[in-house]
Amino acid sequence: MIRKATMTDVKAIYELLHHFADKGLLLGRSYSSLYDQIRDFQVALSEDGHLIGAGALHISWDNLAEIRSLAVLEDEQGKGVGRLLVERCLEEAHTFGIKKVFTLTYQPRFFSRLGFKPIDKGELPHKVWSDCINCPKFPDCNEEAMVWQG
């Protein structure tokens, strides 16, 4: 089941993101940023109600949003959970009239299967880079930029 995140999901989202951040596969988020941006998140739940995945749609600019903090527990990967989270984020972008969604990712093959195309990071607005300045990997980011246009 996929649903909008609630305040009670913050701890589980934090733990999920930091599990993958510790492996260098995505950026962790602080509790403060998760509480600030909880409205951006969708969560995937197992049949018994445990959080197994999360992803966020963050509106970045006029007609531009980012899918970020996408993670699915290893045991649940390959079952379509990540795809469902991305599809839900794209549906939400559509409800806002946003036709361009990008991601910065270490998993370009996954996103390309969902219709995302590679893009040069230089084509992204400077507003996007305001988040990057606070990243421990800045300016040596090795994530790939990809974009979906609906």
Secondary structure per residue as TSV (DSSP state, phi and psi in degrees):
chain	resnum	aa	ss	phi	psi
A	1	M	-	360.0	135.5
A	2	I	E	-111.3	133.5
A	3	R	E	-149.8	167.3
A	4	K	E	-65.0	143.3
A	5	A	-	-70.5	153.2
A	6	T	-	-123.4	171.6
A	7	M	G	-57.5	-32.4
A	8	T	G	-71.5	-10.7
A	9	D	G	-88.5	-11.8
A	10	V	H	-57.6	-46.5
A	11	K	H	-61.2	-44.3
A	12	A	H	-67.4	-38.3
A	13	I	H	-63.8	-45.3
A	14	Y	H	-55.4	-49.6
A	15	E	H	-63.9	-41.2
A	16	L	H	-61.5	-49.8
A	17	L	H	-63.7	-40.6
A	18	H	H	-72.2	-26.7
A	19	H	H	-58.3	-46.3
A	20	F	H	-80.7	-29.9
A	21	A	H	-64.3	-38.7
A	22	D	T	-62.6	-23.7
A	23	K	T	-92.5	-0.6
A	24	G	T	76.0	21.2
A	25	L	S	-98.0	-14.6
A	26	L	S	-163.3	173.9
A	27	L	-	-91.1	133.4
A	28	G	-	-72.9	163.9
A	29	R	-	-127.4	145.3
A	30	S	-	-74.8	161.2
A	31	Y	H	-57.7	-41.8
A	32	S	H	-58.8	-46.0
A	33	S	H	-68.4	-33.9
A	34	L	H	-66.3	-42.8
A	35	Y	H	-64.5	-40.0
A	36	D	H	-63.1	-33.8
A	37	Q	T	-115.7	19.4
A	38	I	G	-57.8	-30.3
A	39	R	G	-66.4	-18.3
A	40	D	G	-77.1	-19.9
A	41	F	E	-92.0	143.3
A	42	Q	E	-111.9	149.1
A	43	V	E	-127.9	150.7
A	44	A	E	-109.2	133.3
A	45	L	E	-117.1	145.6
A	46	S	-	-73.5	173.1
A	47	E	T	-60.0	-29.6
A	48	D	T	-92.2	9.0
A	49	G	S	91.6	5.7
A	50	H	-	-84.9	143.7
A	51	L	E	-70.1	123.9
A	52	I	E	-117.9	-8.9
A	53	G	E	-166.2	160.8
A	54	A	E	-155.1	155.6
A	55	G	E	-163.5	154.2
A	56	A	E	-127.5	145.5
A	57	L	E	-109.7	112.9
A	58	H	E	-110.6	119.7
A	59	I	E	-74.5	123.9
A	60	S	E	-103.8	-35.1
A	61	W	E	-164.1	175.8
A	62	D	T	-56.6	120.2
A	63	N	T	59.6	29.9
A	64	L	E	-144.3	130.3
A	65	A	E	-135.8	164.1
A	66	E	E	-122.7	136.1
A	67	I	E	-90.6	123.5
A	68	R	E	-139.5	166.2
A	69	S	E	53.1	41.7
A	70	L	E	-87.3	121.4
A	71	A	E	-150.7	142.1
A	72	V	E	-134.7	133.2
A	73	L	-	-51.8	142.4
A	74	E	G	-52.2	-43.5
A	75	D	G	-64.6	-18.5
A	76	E	G	-103.7	-4.3
A	77	Q	T	-70.4	149.3
A	78	G	T	83.7	5.8
A	79	K	T	-109.6	6.2
A	80	G	T	90.9	4.1
A	81	V	H	-65.7	-47.2
A	82	G	H	-60.9	-41.7
A	83	R	H	-60.0	-45.3
A	84	L	H	-62.7	-39.9
A	85	L	H	-64.1	-44.2
A	86	V	H	-64.8	-44.8
A	87	E	H	-59.5	-39.9
A	88	R	H	-64.8	-40.5
A	89	C	H	-63.4	-41.1
A	90	L	H	-66.7	-37.0
A	91	E	H	-61.6	-42.3
A	92	E	H	-64.4	-41.0
A	93	A	H	-58.5	-42.4
A	94	H	H	-60.7	-40.1
A	95	T	H	-64.5	-26.6
A	96	F	T	-88.7	-1.3
A	97	G	T	77.4	18.5
A	98	I	-	-88.4	125.0
A	99	K	-	-107.4	-4.1
A	100	K	E	-131.2	121.0
A	101	V	E	-127.9	129.9
A	102	F	E	-118.1	167.7
A	103	T	E	-146.4	150.7
A	104	L	E	-110.4	120.2
A	105	T	E	-143.7	156.2
A	106	Y	S	-99.1	1.6
A	107	Q	-	-121.4	60.7
A	108	P	H	-63.3	-31.5
A	109	R	H	-63.5	-41.0
A	110	F	H	-59.2	-50.4
A	111	F	H	-69.1	-32.8
A	112	S	H	-65.4	-33.5
A	113	R	T	-65.5	-18.4
A	114	L	T	-100.8	10.5
A	115	G	T	95.6	6.3
A	116	F	-	-80.3	145.0
A	117	K	E	-119.1	146.4
A	118	P	E	-61.9	145.9
A	119	I	-	-142.0	148.7
A	120	D	-	-72.7	132.7
A	121	K	G	-57.2	-28.4
A	122	G	G	-64.6	-16.8
A	123	E	G	-82.8	-8.4
A	124	L	S	-84.2	143.4
A	125	P	-	-62.2	154.2
A	126	H	H	-58.5	-28.7
A	127	K	H	-55.5	-38.8
A	128	V	H	-59.8	-40.1
A	129	W	H	-71.8	-13.3
A	130	S	H	-62.1	-32.8
A	131	D	H	-71.1	-37.3
A	132	C	H	-64.0	-33.2
A	133	I	T	-59.1	-31.1
A	134	N	T	-86.7	0.4
A	135	C	S	-82.9	138.8
A	136	P	T	-65.5	-16.9
A	137	K	T	-93.1	-2.5
A	138	F	T	-74.2	136.3
A	139	P	T	-95.9	12.1
A	140	D	S	-97.9	48.7
A	141	C	-	-69.5	131.6
A	142	N	-	-114.4	16.3
A	143	E	-	-75.0	151.7
A	144	E	E	-97.1	136.8
A	145	A	E	-89.2	135.1
A	146	M	E	-138.3	153.4
A	147	V	E	-136.7	145.4
A	148	W	E	-118.9	136.2
A	149	Q	E	-126.8	122.8
A	150	G	-	-109.8	360.0
